[in-house]
Amino acid sequence: MINNFETIVTKSKDISKKWRNIPAPQRGEMIRQFGEELRSQKESLAKTITKEARKIKTESLGEVQEAIDMCDFAVGLSRQLYGLTMPSERPNHRLQELWHPLGVVGCITAFNFPMAVFAWNFCLAAVCGNSIIWKPSPHSNECAKGIKQAWDKVSSEFADLILILEGGNEEAVSICKDKRIVLVSATGSTKMGKELAPIVSARLGKLLLELGGNNAAIVSPSANLDLTIKGIAFSACGTAGQRCTSLRRLFVHKDIYKDCVERLKNCFDDLVIGCPSKDDTQIGPLISENSFNSMQKILDSLKDKGVEVIGGERLEIEDPSEFYVKPALVLVKNIEDEMLTETFAPILYVKDYEDIKDAIHMQNDVAQGLSSSIFTNDIRESELFLSEEGSDCGIANVNIGTSGAEIGGAFGGEKDTGGGRESGSDAWKNYMRRVTATVNYGEDLPLAQGVEFDES
Ligand code: NAD
């Protein structure tokens, strides 16, 4: 393993030195061609996602589209890696920022977005002049190979820009320990982040963490309930509750609580659960038996306490080796301990509230801080939710569920979600080093802050 690792790091470092000398717009052109290749292979790449991550067809196609969107974004960015010029306080001086590539970026990814999260990282890392070593989830090696083959096809000279290190925890740790890998971008559970972050920090490496979420939505009395129920169902049950942004906790105003719960029960009953390759399927299976067991453990613990659990059972449909479940609605009267952790399965806790400030407090009162939503037509409530007293998450939505972000905004969350930002906006700055350069083009040497240092 170590030899393989050593070869990969050496190759990656070598190619990064060549790649950084290619002008950014030419790097962008290669990423444009990569995007074209992904477009032409969209169907087959999506099938690989469905095969490995068990996502339904439309979500798999959407995931490849997200990778294509990232390529388009990076092409535009290739001419916009701007550095500021600031007014200098000294005469005949220029003060400016320069942005340079980091070198080698390590990218550790989770099973549930086996292509898109890599594309967030690769497109930005590459356009900024870096190479990347990718350790995919052990569940998604074929997805990684598919992406690598698409890149190799468009750029044989720079094939080593993407190098894949297959494996599990040990390989991820090797990436974290190696000083030559300047930035480690790690996506996965908070537990993983807490184990890997100290390793990178011990060598003062750069870190980009995209960790677990425990996302909540608030439904106010003024909400359009048709829109709300659809938004809740997609966020809570889509991808079988296996998105970092999946909706896990719902706070419903007491005046509409009964109606909302009734509608949610009906909606959950109508969801089409089954083989993810079939056109009409809305929910595929869980990724593994372990996921199923974690879900059942949490539901059993709630039932033992007398909490009302609707659904959540295994469905013996299609292939008996797969773990299909009915999404669970858990009607809680109080905040239960189980609600405070992320269970990566379709469990939606529902609790009533009276005062919007209490709802916001309950929403924020968890360790994680990834995504949040409010469903309301009351502008005061939505503005409060978006204000500094509102949601403490990296993502705050109004009249949209917690999942399904676009690539144009920076993606990521606070607290135990790790604080990283990837994808759009100025997330590219994570993949570059900033140089503050001051140039004196005068004949004198005035010192900053008026400091005098007369050598005569
Ligand atoms: P995971 O933490 O089990 O694995 C993620 C990656 O980290 C894998 O490549 C795995 O091999 C590696 N890994 C895991 N534990 C490790 C350890 N102790 N030491 C070294 N490497 C380790 O996560 P998963 O089950 O693949 O994905 C689900 C989790 O990922 C959820 O918590 C979800 O919220 C999170 N996630 C977050 C985002 C985000 O952008 N915030 C996106 C997708 C998934």
Residues whose N, C-alpha, C, O or C-beta is under 5 A from the ligand:
A	BS01	NAD	I108 T109 A110 F111 N112 K135 P136 S137 P138 G167 G168 N169 A172 V173 T187 G188 S189 T190 M192 E195 E210 L211 G212 G213 R243 C244
